[in-house]
Amino acid sequence: MLQYLKGIRDFCLAFGWTPSELVERFRSLDPDEAVKLFREYFVRRKSGLAPKSLWNWLGGVKALLIENDVEYIDIISKRIAREFRRTVGRVRRLIQKDLITKEELIKVLRVADLREKALIAVLATSGIRINAALHLRLMNFVDDLYDTALPCYALEVPEEISKEREAYITFITWEAAEYLRDWLNYRRTQGELVGRSSYLFTSKSGSPLSRQRFETIWRELCREAGINLKPVTVPGNTGIRYNIRVHSLRKFFRTTLQISGVDRMVAEALMGHSLSQFGVESIYNYATSHIEYMKTEYLKALNALLFLRKPRGLEIINGEARRRIEELEAEIKRLKEERNMIELALRRSKDTVEDLRRTQEEMARVINRISREVSLLTSERKARKPKRRRR
């Protein structure tokens, strides 16, 4: 939509018209004259705009005319495109390599400070656009960020900071959450009161970090990490575009989901893209009603989204499974304690039995000794007793 508005504005400025005058002018032209007018526009602007921008902006002008019942525009679209190629040339991508690799990301994270490390990890593992990420607050986390047992953390992107103006849900990895906790804890040690309404990524003044500032920091980090940004000059623009830029982190996330076998519709939902092609009207409604399935699919890509940390082993697929494992672990602990108590009781019983055996043996020896003494005394008594005489 923004590209279309830019195109309409640029076309009007090129001829000094208002949008209403533009529509009325085309209504008064026949198709051949309209094609000539478009050719004139291309000639005027080809030296000041990149071919891709000029082509994208052309769509806005055509849409305006079609919506205002200049019906022949559809008919001459192919002729307009042909004049564009003749006058401007074919549209070629200026950015040839806009995907950063995992190895390059690892290098950047190793040289990044606490704040930048947390922000880069959040961007690369959630696919969130930079403008949205810089306006996230702690309250936007669906899961408890300080629950260190979770393998990933659901994050709700509100509609007011979403490019599509529709809320959606994505996730970050446990590694990204670890860096984010470290950053928030550091801010607390500096005396800042970090609450649920606090922005996640702030400048020294406490306001959200600006996009321009972070893009500058990003380029500095890439250079420090030895990554070639491959700058390109944009025709008609004094600025420079870079092949590897902040938006490359979003492309990295999308590609990682794809090669990890994540369900295509889930991948689109995690990116915040429209699901109309799947017959789903609301991204947010889909996410909230399929949150566990989305988490299951996200976990397929979890290990591929880890950078400086190694996989922790078996990751728990959902909250119910995690709770069940915790219950079983508690049961195992209880059974171990009972086994230890039984073993202790058995040892004590064994000791008691051994004591009884020794006591029995001692009593047997005493009884035998007494019996011998009694027998001896009896024999002596008989021997001393005088015999009676018979009459």
Order of alpha helices (4+ residues) and beta strands (2+ residues): alpha-alpha-alpha-alpha-alpha-alpha-alpha-alpha-alpha-beta-beta-alpha-alpha-beta-beta-alpha-alpha-alpha-alpha-alpha
